[in-house]
């Protein structure tokens, strides 16, 4: 029984194409998926150490489509964080690149395909899995917490179908990977395109590498997705002067793009007959919740759009009532079948059922205009997006306190995180520690030494006062 | 400051590395030289030498040595030595 995709119906069409020329048809993907699922033997928990390769996508497809529940993590995840996650969830298998299999001595290789190996972990404990649980993802960035989002088969099907509908996807699409596939935005591109028989172009190369663009041109990529920082880089690369006739659609998610860049890319798209689609979402809503129809991209600059097909937005004011007046700020609440089941913090939580009942309080503060288009204006919770990765500031504070035993507070704006400490000599070690934990580019992190961390009488940190140091 | 010093400093400051790591250094050899770091490096070099680099040269700039070749092109005329 296929849980999500009917891969066989696209027969000999190419499903996956790698930069090195390796490819796999839908038929082969279906067959290989069955073999891998049979090797795993039964419904259980599996970690996937993700890369943008055929082997990695094969593992994901095989597991999700055959009732085996994957936990998606980067193949570059910091060793301690991976160990914490493994200890918390005790999966039966790890699907890992063959060149990393040696990092798990004592785990037997029970199956191999396309450069990946299925490792039997040997954990004795197996946590029971809720029947509808289909996939487990981290909340974008990982700063060490074992918190995962529990996504159901219905969530995955509904969100993929909705995305395929509003992006008008068909089997001529050839999206090229610009995002890691453990990231929900990357997963959503796989999910929606496999529904329509499209060809995924897989590469781990980035926008700043010649090989990426050579592959883009030779394989005729029709679309890519990017976080705000991707668009900054493209602008810096003088992307508008590149000749990319195969390109049809650019999508943007993973944080709010500046209105200036939004306008520039919308203008470029209008002039060249391409689509620029700003989108809004979160791992807690499987992936997507809102999108700005490309024909409105210029007119509604700065907006993240309207709810996706099948979804609904409401704004809730501080008094708890629904906001009905345009241009009034309230917390954005989303309702739809892609609202996930809830979180898991440990193996025992994998049996939990639906805790959200189709309703998600996003934690984002928003307004709508006279035409019903939504604008994100702030955040209720203390987190930043760093190069598209969600970084929880309270978690950063906790990590530093636990490691160094000092007074600290973090704050900042997207792509710029400031860590405040009171001792000069600790500044550099703290910075290096956080860079190592988050594995994000050091350019995003600054440590500032201040006389004392501002607090109120109750001992609560006054984050607003810190804004004076960076705003 | 000589051109070589300016060139080396751009790498040292953006990637937080030491001078002895520079010979043979390639894209992604150090964690900080990812796409974000690359953009920072290019911005520093453009500022240091007052140039504007072409897209093809930015994406071709895959190593410490390759960068010297690119900057020596007539379009930029920066001899690193």
Interface residues (C-beta under 8 A of the other chain):
Chain A: X206 X207 X208 X209 X210 X212 X213 X229 X232 X233 X236 X237 X238 X239 X241 X242 X387 X439 X441 X442 X443 X444
Chain B: X14 X16 X27 X31 X32 X34 X35 X36 X37 X38 X39 X40 X42 X43 X54 X55 X56 X58 X59 X60 X62
